[in-house]
Amino acid sequence: VRLVPYPKTAVYEEAKAENRLVGDWSIGNSFTPWIKLPWINSLSDLEKETQRVINRVYLRPHYLFLFAGEVLKNANGMLAKYALQEAGKAFR
C-alpha cells in the first residue's frame, strides 16, 4: 500500500511543485504516478521498502499471535488462507 497522489490534492500539488512527482495522470495510461523520496531511487525500490515495512508491522510475534487467535476463534478458513498467502510473500 502506498500513497497515490491524485490530481488536485495537496499531496499531488506539493510533489509536483517540488519536482518529486514521477509520472502523471493521463487517459489510457495504466501507470500510477508516485512521489520520489530522498532515500528511494526507483518505483521498484519503493515497492520493496513498502513490503519491508508491512512485514515489520504484521510479522511481529504479538500481531501474529492475535491474528492466529482470531482465525482459530472464528474457524475462518478464508482468513487462514489469506494469512498463509501473505506470509508466503513476506518470505520471498
Salt bridges, closest charged atoms under 4 A:
GLU18 OE1 - ARG20 NE 2.82
ASP24 OD2 - LYS16 NZ 3.03
GLU47 OE2 - ARG2 NH1 3.48
GLU49 OE2 - ARG52 NH2 2.68
GLU70 OE2 - LYS73 NZ 3.15
GLU86 OE2 - LYS89 NZ 3.09
